[in-house]
Amino acid sequence: MFQFPAYATVWGRVGRVSYVVLSLSVLLFLVSPILVVMPLSFNSQPYFTYPLPGVSLRWYHEFFDSPDWMLALKNTLITGVSATAIATVLGVTASLGLTSSRIRGKAIITGILISPMIVPLIITAVGVYFAFSPLGLTSSLLGLILAHAALGAPFVVVTVTATLAGFNETLSRAGRSLGASPLRVFLQIKLPIIAPGVVSGALFAFATSFDEIVVALFLTGPDQRTIPRQMWAGIREQLSPTILAVASLLVVISTLLLLTLELLRRRTERLRGINHAA
């Protein structure tokens, strides 16, 4: 059973209780839309009302049986996995360069690399559209993959750079002194240690691609619809509880990603403790 720590004064205990109550209230306020939407996805009737007239998996069956939704899911997975792979390679490479002592102007380069995280998506979408149109990359998954890779790379740069900041370079020097090439040192010494940061950045990049809608509206046609775009079209054309079922699945996937990130964060902290001890 949870117990509040002992405080010297009554006001200390009151402050602690107030802090916990306020935190729980804010948390409940933030998750309340999810708590409302998810039960409606199990409604047996196409109505968004409480109480539920019945419980059914009808809308989940419609999602998995619909060719349009399955095509959107396929496009989303292809785009997400491909964009994540490209963003991870580019982000790790950029982070290695930023941590090098021979690189000048790191602040400017870092600002340019993470600019997709700061610039409004609508501006990015318009710019990408006009840049890709002459190349014939609009209305194609390739164009969307490249755009999502550019959006996901900054997350990899941030997480990997933060992980490399705690890396003990003595290990790399020891490997090179034993005759290992720089590539072998990276693959066998540095990469296993910074792997939690790399995976964390990759998960952020995948999540960014998985639920991105603005760029997808500019770069995809009917045959390249992703899950977010299909949901957008469904809301505009016909509001169906199937959208709530898809939203519930996305919430579950996002929750699993967050849990994975938390486990990786804890592993990174343990590895940093080991490196500092060494």
Secondary structure, DSSP 8 states (H G I E B T S, - for coil): -------SSHHHHHHHHHHHHHHHHHHHHHHHHHHHHHHHTTBSSS---SS-S-B--HHHHHHHH-HHHHHHHHHHHHHHHHHHHHHHHHHHHHHHHHT-TT---HHHHHHHHTHHHHS-HHHHHHHHHHHHGGGT-TTSHHHHHHHHHHHHHHHHHHHHHHHHHT--HHHHHHHHHTT--HHHHIIIIIHHHHHHHHHHHHHHHHHHHHT--HHHHHH--GGG--HHHHHHHHHHH---HHHHHHHHHHHHHHHHHHHHHHHHHHHHHHHHHHHHH-
